[in-house]
């Protein structure tokens, strides 16, 4: 009986992991008749702070 519950638990975990949403490419979305996703913003556009130490030029 314990063995049944062990296999049932492993099967349930495998079923949950296999149905997790995976990101699709825009090519796969278009092939399925869906519109492409908007571009992802990977930064906020803020500039980096200037360096405190001077950078030697032409040395």
Secondary structure per residue as TSV (DSSP state, phi and psi in degrees):
chain	resnum	aa	ss	phi	psi
A	1	X	-	360.0	-37.9
A	2	X	H	-63.5	-39.1
A	3	X	H	-61.7	-37.5
A	4	X	H	-61.2	-45.2
A	5	X	H	-67.8	-33.8
A	6	X	H	-65.1	-47.7
A	7	X	H	-66.6	-37.6
A	8	X	H	-64.5	-39.7
A	9	X	H	-67.1	-44.0
A	10	X	H	-62.6	-41.9
A	11	X	H	-64.0	-41.5
A	12	X	H	-65.4	-41.3
A	13	X	H	-65.6	-41.5
A	14	X	H	-64.1	-37.2
A	15	X	H	-67.3	-38.6
A	16	X	H	-69.5	-41.2
A	17	X	H	-68.4	-38.4
A	18	X	H	-72.6	-21.1
A	19	X	T	-97.8	8.1
A	20	X	S	-68.1	143.9
A	21	X	-	-68.6	133.5
A	22	X	-	-112.3	141.4
A	23	X	-	-67.4	137.6
A	24	X	-	-108.2	156.2
A	25	X	-	-81.9	161.8
A	26	X	H	-64.6	-29.3
A	27	X	H	-64.3	-43.2
A	28	X	H	-67.7	-35.8
A	29	X	H	-65.3	-42.3
A	30	X	H	-67.6	-35.2
A	31	X	H	-65.3	-29.4
A	32	X	T	-88.2	1.9
A	33	X	T	85.6	15.6
A	34	X	-	-100.0	156.4
A	35	X	-	-75.1	157.6
A	36	X	-	-69.9	155.0
A	37	X	-	-77.1	152.7
A	38	X	-	-69.8	159.7
A	39	X	-	-62.3	145.9
A	40	X	-	-87.9	139.3
A	41	X	-	-92.5	111.0
A	42	X	-	-95.7	-2.8
A	43	X	S	-149.1	165.1
A	44	X	-	-96.7	-0.2
A	45	X	-	87.4	-3.6
A	46	X	-	-75.4	140.0
A	47	X	-	-81.7	154.4
A	48	X	-	-72.0	153.1
A	49	X	-	-68.0	144.5
A	50	X	-	-65.8	151.6
A	51	X	-	-69.9	140.9
A	52	X	S	-79.7	-37.7
A	53	X	S	-82.5	137.9
A	54	X	-	-69.7	146.3
A	55	X	-	-98.9	121.7
A	56	X	-	-67.3	136.4
A	57	X	-	-120.3	130.3
A	58	X	-	66.5	29.1
A	59	X	-	-92.4	360.0
